[in-house]
Amino acid sequence: MVETLHDDIVKSTHSLYASLPAHGKPVVRSNGIPEWTILASISIVDPSGRVIPMSLGTGVKCLPYTKLSEFGDTLHDCHAEILARRGFVRWLLRQSHLYTRHQVGDTAIAIAREEEEVYVELARGKFRLKEGLQIWLYISTLPCGDASTLYTSAHQKSEEASQWHEADNNPSAKPGQEGVSRGRSGYTSISTLRTKPGRPDSIPSISMSCSDKIASWSVLGVQGGLLANIFDPVYLHGIIVGGVDTPSDMDEGSWHAMIKKEMERSVWGRLGNISDLLPGPYILHRPAIHLSSIPFEHSKTVMMATLPSEIPEPSPSPLSISHLPFMPPKNPKKGPKPEIIADGGVLGHPWKQGVTIKEKGRSRICKLVLLGQYESVITEVNEITNGQFTTEEKTYFERKHPTGSDYQLAKTILRGVPGKGTSIKGLEQFDDILSTGIAKHEEFDPHEMSRDLDIPLPPFKGWLVAGRQFESFTASGSLRRNE
């Protein structure tokens, strides 16, 4: 069998995962029940076809809304693909740093560049990836939410399906008027915004599903709102999904074709009505979708296949891993170390109400740390661009929402405008959440665009937003919520 680029990406990710220490990976519990997890990576593929995983994540957990930190020091969503994306943002910041240091002749960085190649360039005041560089996302299973509804309905056990039938008949669990479903509620409904987690007996969160977040990257890019100030949009070239088991009554070829079509619909097909409205350089990007038959050693399917009949099904691992192989190691002889994440922080430093996590307990990909890295980069960019960016202290929210932001305009067209509205059914107890609704015409036109737009309903109307309250921290860790 001829190996493909897709196989290379999957195998390189699995190899990197296998090289990590056992600590943080799924274990067999004392009662004999094994754990499972999901693996994801974002890799670059250079023009020669070389595959380099830049960010790896594992995990299936997210924090409930009640544990959101105002200081930006915790990771709210620790699903594997979200950790991989946040790690990739850290790589983009590292690349920006390498570029600027080289431009000013930093000899220490010049030495480091012998082992660490620079893949970005600065053009018209913003960074962009060099020509010919591809960015690929790999996930060991279908992303939670909309993309996996067909798969879920085909593989749902009768007892699990009955839980959701009961939830669907419970008014407090039905999708609200804002178009959001909690977890798998109404799991046969497609193109629906969903929150995590999927189980009906789990504590609710306001974190949107991985399907919804990945779809938003098809419009906004994986660089995010903070880095949109210094980067052109960075789009995924392709997405590879593993773990797509074929139902016993289906032909594998037909089933894979159906799943691929579902992924395409979920990731970009449901956003087609806004493709002509987006402000440049933002577009509706359509990443290629590929399925992989290479099994992941700690997937739920693999673990179940190895279980004796008397052992209950495996349980999800409570831990997550974030590994950034590009990070300069503290000990060069040992190489970069992965972070083990629990309860939003580095293992051993759990979240506590109203208290900032100590620096050694913060993940290097949490908002607070990323803001500090970002401000260091714009200071360096100013050295080579005659002071392009203001370096006065600003909050994370202020950095993400500069005046005249094309990124924020594109996000408004995608999601609508956050605001108070009808409570989301099943989440009524969370009084501070915002959900996006239809925007007024002038909110689509901050740059005094001359054309008269026929604004459609935002396809992601109802997206839940924590809001300014949870992004009013500065890089120093202080809050400026009331200013």
C-alpha positions as MATLAB code, in Angstrom:
seq = 'MVETLHDDIVKSTHSLYASLPAHGKPVVRSNGIPEWTILASISIVDPSGRVIPMSLGTGVKCLPYTKLSEFGDTLHDCHAEILARRGFVRWLLRQSHLYTRHQVGDTAIAIAREEEEVYVELARGKFRLKEGLQIWLYISTLPCGDASTLYTSAHQKSEEASQWHEADNNPSAKPGQEGVSRGRSGYTSISTLRTKPGRPDSIPSISMSCSDKIASWSVLGVQGGLLANIFDPVYLHGIIVGGVDTPSDMDEGSWHAMIKKEMERSVWGRLGNISDLLPGPYILHRPAIHLSSIPFEHSKTVMMATLPSEIPEPSPSPLSISHLPFMPPKNPKKGPKPEIIADGGVLGHPWKQGVTIKEKGRSRICKLVLLGQYESVITEVNEITNGQFTTEEKTYFERKHPTGSDYQLAKTILRGVPGKGTSIKGLEQFDDILSTGIAKHEEFDPHEMSRDLDIPLPPFKGWLVAGRQFESFTASGSLRRNE';
ca = [
       0.000    0.000    0.000;
       1.414    3.341   -1.031;
       1.820    5.703    1.923;
       0.166    9.073    1.558;
       0.808   12.441    3.104;
      -2.215   11.839    5.321;
      -0.664    8.616    6.658;
       2.588   10.469    7.327;
       0.772   13.135    9.342;
      -1.080   10.544   11.441;
       2.001    8.388   12.003;
       4.196   11.348   12.934;
       1.602   12.404   15.509;
       1.321    8.900   16.936;
       5.114    8.652   17.069;
       5.391   11.944   18.928;
       2.703   10.819   21.381;
       4.487    7.489   21.945;
       7.713    9.360   22.757;
       6.088   11.184   25.674;
       6.311    9.898   29.254;
       3.487    7.684   30.518;
       2.505   10.252   33.145;
      -0.675   11.978   32.013;
      -1.692    9.254   29.579;
      -4.647    6.920   30.159;
      -4.096    4.203   32.773;
      -5.878    1.103   34.018;
      -7.623    2.062   37.230;
      -7.434    0.030   40.420;
     -10.870   -1.448   39.690;
      -9.595   -2.821   36.384;
     -11.324   -0.280   34.162;
      -9.005    1.252   31.551;
      -9.115    4.884   30.521;
      -9.247    6.338   27.019;
      -8.638    9.744   25.470;
      -8.659   11.647   22.188;
      -5.472   12.759   20.414;
      -5.087   15.758   18.111;
      -2.230   17.615   16.474;
      -1.544   20.518   14.181;
       1.353   19.827   11.842;
       3.111   21.838    9.188;
       4.035   20.340    5.841;
       6.836   22.175    4.066;
       7.203   22.422    0.273;
       9.402   19.318    0.235;
       6.639   17.263    1.881;
       8.332   17.058    5.266;
       5.788   16.675    8.104;
       6.515   18.374   11.423;
       3.967   18.170   14.277;
       4.056   21.558   16.026;
       1.383   21.105   18.672;
      -0.120   18.000   20.238;
      -3.075   17.749   22.600;
      -5.039   15.018   24.325;
      -8.179   15.300   26.371;
     -11.953   15.136   26.604;
     -12.696   17.515   29.487;
     -13.877   21.105   29.866;
     -14.555   23.265   32.894;
     -18.130   24.074   33.881;
     -19.180   27.692   33.632;
     -18.987   28.033   37.421;
     -15.224   27.500   37.259;
     -14.408   30.166   34.693;
     -11.554   32.353   35.921;
     -11.574   36.120   35.459;
      -7.769   36.157   35.311;
      -7.298   34.199   32.082;
      -5.076   31.731   33.917;
      -7.067   28.552   33.302;
      -7.920   26.478   30.253;
     -11.684   26.309   29.972;
     -11.757   23.795   27.120;
      -9.322   20.872   27.269;
     -10.606   18.826   24.354;
      -7.665   17.574   22.310;
      -8.222   19.602   19.143;
      -8.695   22.827   21.117;
      -5.442   22.293   23.021;
      -3.675   21.563   19.730;
      -4.978   24.824   18.264;
      -3.944   26.879   21.303;
      -0.496   25.304   21.123;
      -0.286   26.277   17.469;
      -1.047   29.884   18.441;
       1.947   29.676   20.774;
       4.015   28.408   17.821;
       2.941   31.402   15.724;
       4.097   33.715   18.515;
       7.402   31.859   18.712;
       7.836   32.198   14.962;
       7.136   35.937   15.146;
       9.776   36.262   17.840;
      12.358   34.344   15.791;
      11.667   36.501   12.739;
      12.009   39.837   14.536;
      15.156   38.780   16.402;
      16.767   37.723   13.158;
      15.860   41.044   11.543;
      17.658   43.025   14.246;
      20.678   40.733   14.158;
      20.230   38.983   17.493;
      23.202   36.589   17.486;
      21.701   34.253   20.086;
      18.628   33.763   17.932;
      20.827   33.406   14.841;
      22.486   30.429   16.534;
      19.130   29.003   17.589;
      17.846   29.262   14.016;
      20.298   26.595   12.942;
      17.913   24.124   14.591;
      14.706   26.151   14.473;
      13.619   27.292   11.044;
      11.615   30.458   10.492;
       8.415   29.805    8.557;
       6.856   33.276    8.652;
       7.529   36.570    6.921;
       6.352   40.138    7.436;
       4.447   41.796    4.595;
       2.386   45.001    4.657;
       2.604   45.183    8.424;
       1.412   41.651    9.183;
       2.975   38.231    9.441;
       2.022   35.445    7.105;
       3.180   31.892    6.516;
       5.766   31.448    3.810;
       4.597   30.301    0.399;
       4.044   26.557    0.049;
       3.583   25.826    3.757;
       0.553   23.712    4.627;
      -1.202   23.439    8.000;
      -2.992   20.169    8.857;
      -5.220   19.183   11.759;
      -5.394   15.530   12.818;
      -7.993   14.211   15.271;
      -8.150   10.584   16.377;
     -11.958   10.616   16.228;
     -14.764   12.775   14.879;
     -15.033   16.143   16.663;
     -17.830   16.412   19.198;
     -20.992   18.186   18.124;
     -22.480   18.632   14.679;
     -19.901   16.646   12.683;
     -20.496   13.491   14.718;
     -24.309   13.439   14.910;
     -24.710   10.874   12.102;
     -21.974    8.704   13.593;
     -23.509    8.986   17.057;
     -26.979    7.993   15.873;
     -25.558    4.951   14.049;
     -23.490    3.730   17.016;
     -25.632    4.811   19.963;
     -26.352    2.078   22.480;
     -30.018    1.647   23.293;
     -29.604    2.709   26.936;
     -27.687    5.841   25.937;
     -30.205    6.685   23.236;
     -33.013    6.395   25.790;
     -31.226    8.949   28.001;
     -31.286   11.418   25.159;
     -34.854   10.638   24.169;
     -35.793   11.511   27.749;
     -33.701   14.682   27.570;
     -35.348   15.661   24.286;
     -38.764   15.315   25.937;
     -37.660   17.495   28.848;
     -38.381   21.191   28.052;
     -35.370   22.336   30.078;
     -33.046   20.298   27.854;
     -34.398   21.299   24.446;
     -32.615   23.762   22.159;
     -33.460   27.307   23.131;
     -34.687   30.069   20.887;
     -31.096   31.092   20.239;
     -30.479   27.832   18.345;
     -28.157   26.111   20.833;
     -28.475   22.512   21.995;
     -26.815   21.130   25.061;
     -24.506   18.224   24.205;
     -26.217   15.442   22.243;
     -29.726   16.671   22.995;
     -31.659   16.289   19.756;
     -28.635   14.485   18.339;
     -30.420   13.666   15.079;
     -30.657   17.402   14.284;
     -27.896   18.629   11.958;
     -26.194   22.016   11.572;
     -27.035   22.825   15.193;
     -24.780   24.735   17.561;
     -23.979   22.577   20.572;
     -22.290   22.996   23.926;
     -20.000   20.632   25.783;
     -20.055   18.164   27.421;
     -22.091   15.585   25.557;
     -23.451   13.505   28.431;
     -26.852   14.501   29.838;
     -25.725   13.892   33.433;
     -22.629   16.126   33.163;
     -22.292   19.574   34.720;
     -23.176   22.123   31.998;
     -20.588   24.382   30.406;
     -20.843   27.232   27.924;
     -17.976   25.903   25.824;
     -19.114   25.370   22.250;
     -18.542   21.993   20.596;
     -15.360   21.196   18.716;
     -17.354   20.935   15.472;
     -18.569   24.503   15.929;
     -15.119   25.833   16.806;
     -13.421   24.086   13.889;
     -16.097   25.441   11.549;
     -15.441   28.961   12.840;
     -11.754   28.493   11.934;
     -12.883   28.026    8.319;
     -13.895   31.707    8.371;
     -11.738   33.336   11.051;
      -8.533   31.268   10.814;
      -6.734   29.323   13.516;
      -4.645   32.306   14.657;
      -7.554   33.683   16.718;
      -8.661   37.195   17.569;
      -5.555   38.247   19.492;
      -3.081   37.307   16.769;
      -5.368   38.663   14.057;
      -3.769   42.033   14.835;
      -0.368   40.819   13.652;
      -1.192   37.883   11.327;
      -3.104   37.442    8.114;
      -5.675   34.654    8.593;
      -4.074   31.218    8.862;
      -6.317   28.527    7.418;
      -6.112   24.745    7.690;
      -5.121   23.052    4.452;
      -6.801   19.851    5.542;
      -8.316   17.844    8.391;
      -7.667   14.146    8.991;
     -10.049   12.169   11.174;
      -9.470    8.680   12.567;
     -11.586    6.205   14.475;
     -14.516    6.110   12.046;
     -15.820    2.592   12.686;
     -18.265    1.188   10.159;
     -21.655   -0.041   11.437;
     -22.219   -3.758   10.937;
     -25.017   -3.171    8.447;
     -23.045   -0.725    6.263;
     -20.476   -1.026    3.492;
     -17.212    0.623    4.561;
     -16.769    2.629    1.365;
     -20.295    4.006    1.464;
     -20.045    4.757    5.186;
     -16.766    6.635    4.826;
     -18.208    8.654    1.953;
     -21.179    9.611    4.156;
     -18.944   10.611    7.077;
     -16.678   12.659    4.819;
     -19.718   14.444    3.420;
     -20.953   15.114    6.972;
     -17.587   16.595    7.951;
     -17.603   18.867    4.903;
     -21.139   20.018    5.678;
     -20.286   20.705    9.315;
     -16.887   22.343    8.829;
     -17.793   24.716    6.013;
     -20.953   23.684    4.158;
     -23.336   25.196    6.716;
     -21.632   28.602    6.368;
     -22.178   29.106    2.652;
     -24.715   31.920    3.052;
     -22.032   34.360    4.280;
     -19.234   33.534    1.823;
     -19.797   36.698   -0.236;
     -20.130   39.027    2.756;
     -16.802   38.548    4.505;
     -14.303   41.429    4.544;
     -10.907   40.683    3.028;
      -8.624   38.997    3.780;
     -11.207   36.698    5.427;
     -12.910   34.084    3.264;
     -14.952   30.930    3.664;
     -12.087   28.470    3.429;
     -12.826   24.838    2.583;
     -10.182   22.519    4.078;
      -9.817   19.090    2.521;
     -11.284   16.238    4.592;
      -9.611   12.837    4.840;
     -10.329    9.757    6.933;
      -7.617    7.556    8.417;
      -7.834    3.871    9.300;
      -4.692    3.984   11.459;
      -5.818    3.255   15.046;
      -4.778    5.395   18.013;
      -3.539    3.231   20.877;
      -5.576    4.955   23.590;
      -8.813    5.520   21.677;
     -12.064    4.304   23.197;
     -12.541    1.835   20.338;
      -9.091    0.263   20.741;
      -9.456    0.031   24.513;
     -12.876   -1.619   24.220;
     -11.516   -4.191   21.790;
      -8.960   -5.326   24.365;
     -11.407   -5.614   27.290;
     -12.517   -8.966   28.699;
     -16.292   -9.377   28.513;
     -16.708   -9.034   32.279;
     -15.034   -5.564   32.402;
     -17.317   -2.514   31.947;
     -16.550   -0.136   29.098;
     -13.526    2.175   29.546;
     -13.783    5.587   31.172;
     -12.493    8.924   29.807;
      -9.184   10.066   31.249;
      -9.538   13.013   33.648;
      -6.177   14.407   32.475;
      -5.163   16.269   29.340;
      -1.756   16.751   27.731;
      -0.388   19.750   25.843;
       2.947   19.160   24.136;
       4.851   21.819   22.190;
       7.949   20.167   20.681;
       9.230   23.520   19.356;
       9.569   25.101   22.807;
      13.156   25.660   23.987;
      13.689   23.091   26.764;
      14.769   24.126   30.244;
      17.174   21.209   30.164;
      18.603   20.751   26.628;
      19.625   17.185   27.435;
      16.044   16.163   28.196;
      14.180   18.112   25.516;
      10.844   19.927   25.864;
       8.441   18.541   28.460;
       4.702   18.094   27.968;
       2.240   19.815   30.263;
      -0.271   17.664   32.103;
      -3.500   19.603   32.569;
      -6.109   18.998   35.269;
      -8.987   21.248   36.292;
      -7.817   24.032   33.983;
      -4.227   24.310   35.198;
      -1.000   22.343   35.297;
      -1.467   19.190   37.363;
      -0.960   19.993   41.033;
      -2.128   23.608   40.691;
      -5.922   23.449   40.459;
      -8.238   26.391   39.907;
      -9.513   28.198   43.007;
     -12.292   30.763   43.133;
     -11.007   34.362   43.024;
      -7.317   33.381   43.207;
      -4.796   33.673   40.369;
      -2.918   30.450   39.714;
       0.791   30.802   40.472;
       2.993   31.227   37.428;
       4.378   27.689   37.554;
       0.836   26.352   37.635;
      -0.400   28.211   34.543;
      -0.435   26.448   31.236;
       1.822   28.086   28.646;
      -1.221   28.217   26.328;
      -3.705   29.908   28.690;
      -4.973   33.367   27.732;
      -2.906   35.179   30.357;
       0.389   33.674   29.185;
      -0.473   34.129   25.497;
      -1.252   37.805   26.147;
       2.166   38.278   27.743;
       3.868   36.602   24.780;
       1.840   38.693   22.348;
       2.844   41.965   24.011;
       6.502   40.923   23.898;
       6.159   40.241   20.168;
       4.524   43.588   19.324;
       7.323   45.353   21.206;
       9.816   43.501   19.006;
       7.802   44.231   15.855;
       7.923   47.938   16.721;
      11.717   47.753   16.528;
      11.545   46.898   12.829;
       8.392   48.815   11.811;
       8.911   52.238   13.414;
       6.405   51.762   16.205;
       3.460   50.181   14.400;
       1.698   48.995   17.570;
       0.807   50.731   20.799;
       2.534   49.163   23.785;
       0.456   50.769   26.499;
      -1.048   48.234   28.860;
      -4.372   46.926   27.596;
      -6.672   44.147   28.651;
      -7.027   40.929   26.701;
     -10.484   42.073   25.580;
      -9.138   45.425   24.377;
      -6.337   43.734   22.447;
      -8.864   41.466   20.725;
     -11.234   44.330   19.861;
      -9.232   47.159   18.283;
     -11.054   49.825   16.309;
     -11.796   48.831   12.703;
     -10.967   45.140   13.120;
     -11.738   43.079   10.024;
     -11.510   39.979   12.227;
     -14.263   41.244   14.521;
     -16.371   42.221   11.523;
     -16.016   38.712   10.076;
     -16.899   37.224   13.461;
     -20.011   39.409   13.672;
     -21.147   38.216   10.245;
     -20.558   34.623   11.362;
     -22.080   34.756   14.850;
     -23.995   37.992   15.292;
     -23.561   40.415   18.182;
     -23.307   39.239   21.821;
     -25.989   40.524   24.129;
     -28.500   39.702   26.797;
     -31.521   37.906   25.505;
     -33.746   34.940   26.065;
     -32.184   32.432   28.456;
     -30.772   29.318   26.846;
     -32.902   26.408   27.969;
     -30.947   24.124   30.247;
     -28.539   26.946   31.114;
     -30.919   29.384   32.803;
     -28.914   29.357   36.021;
     -25.992   31.125   34.327;
     -27.136   34.723   34.492;
     -23.934   36.282   33.146;
     -23.711   34.477   29.815;
     -24.314   36.297   26.570;
     -25.540   34.770   23.346;
     -25.117   36.225   19.905;
     -28.096   37.528   17.995;
     -28.898   39.365   14.804;
     -26.842   42.509   14.334;
     -28.088   45.816   13.049;
     -26.867   46.825    9.599;
     -24.520   49.498   10.959;
     -22.785   46.874   13.089;
     -21.729   45.168    9.859;
     -20.322   48.381    8.457;
     -17.641   49.802   10.807;
     -15.382   50.777    7.901;
     -18.098   52.794    6.150;
     -18.413   50.197    3.420;
     -20.271   51.677    0.468;
     -22.201   48.617   -0.677;
     -25.643   47.908    0.711;
     -25.547   44.405    2.180;
     -28.451   42.002    2.232;
     -27.526   40.588    5.634;
     -28.638   36.972    6.179;
     -29.271   35.425    9.562;
     -25.822   34.755   11.093;
     -25.285   30.984   10.675;
     -23.880   30.759   14.207;
     -26.493   32.950   15.845;
     -26.768   31.857   19.474;
     -23.034   31.302   20.098;
     -22.486   31.520   23.859;
     -19.995   34.150   25.009;
     -18.441   34.587   28.445;
     -17.918   38.250   27.574;
     -15.759   41.116   28.730;
     -16.083   40.032   32.363;
     -13.709   37.140   31.735;
     -11.273   39.002   29.440;
     -10.618   42.183   31.438;
      -7.199   41.098   32.685;
      -3.860   42.574   31.644;
      -0.606   40.744   30.988;
       0.500   41.604   34.525;
      -2.524   39.727   35.885;
      -4.463   42.756   37.128;
      -8.180   43.268   36.459;
      -9.514   46.420   34.802;
     -13.119   45.388   34.498;
     -14.655   48.673   35.652;
     -12.595   51.027   33.505;
];
